[in-house]
Amino acid sequence: MDQLGLEGMPQRLFSCTPTRLNTWLDCPRRYRMTYLDRPAPPKGAPWAHNSLGASLHNALAAWWSLPRERRTPAAAGQLLAAGWLTDGYRDDAQSEQWLQRATDMAVDYVETLDPDDEPRGVERTVATRTARLSVSGRVDRIDERDGALVVVDYKSGRRPPTTDDVRGSLALALYALAVRQTLRADCHRVELHHLPSGEVVGWDHSAESLGRHLRRAESIGGEAADADARFREGLPADQLDEVFPPRPSALCGWCDYARHCEQGRAVSGIKESWAALDGAGPVEAGVGQE
């Protein structure tokens, strides 16, 4: 139930995804360009590492849609090849090289799965509400184990995840809460499945740890909602950086809007769209999807 504001009117919930919250936390300027500016500033070239991740995610989702008798490791490789995304690669040779690597990742990972163990959800949209937020997002896979649900997120970056990555992930915690709300079942375990190495790293949240993440999400969402409201009211151009300041970091070179941000370019320049696959890139894209 919506809480009442000071004047007795229902308080509007801030509608968001975990990605939106993390974008505000990482860089308010990038947040503005992504979610508020219309028309949005032109992006740079598509990233090859995003094409790689999306190709793997799509193939693994499609694998669970196959009839039981066709759920084989070889089928995962075939699905990957059929849906291979080529955007962002340096040339056809690099794309082909990574298709072979990704095929090995998909086949090796599927060999660890039980094709009879149907997930409760694949690419499932889940949502939850609080007194301040309406949060939704899409979960790669939802397993059921020992009467409880498990959030599974695939990762394709170079660095295997750590326990701290899983425990500290705001997105994974929000997905657990949203799975609870959407599917009306217990969900406290979250896992990152690292496809290049086959490593699985998980964390079992307590009610207290989920509560801490939720309070953090509400705090971030409150800041973003206030900035959104000021923008909609007609924020003068000379006040944009006051409300949506840039936060330059080593990741700026991988920003879609780096060409529009002098501060970001000064820190790390602009990376080539394929550079992450040569070992120079961000260790991993964010957890979850819009």
ABEGO torsion letter per residue (X at the ends): XBBBBAAGBBBBBBBBBAAAAAAAAABAAAAAAAAABOBBBBBBBBBAAAAAAAAAAAAAAAAAABBAAABBAAAAAAAAAAABBABGBABAAAAAAAAAAAAAAAAAAAAABBAABBBABBGBBBBBBBAABBBBBBBABBBBBGGBBBBBBBBABABBBBAAAAAABAAAAAAAAAAAAAAGBBBABBBBBBAAAGBBBBBBBBAAAAAAAAAAAAAAAAAAAAAAAAAAAGBBAAAAAAABBBBBBAAAAABAAAAABAAAAAAAEBBBAAAAAAGABBABBBBEBX
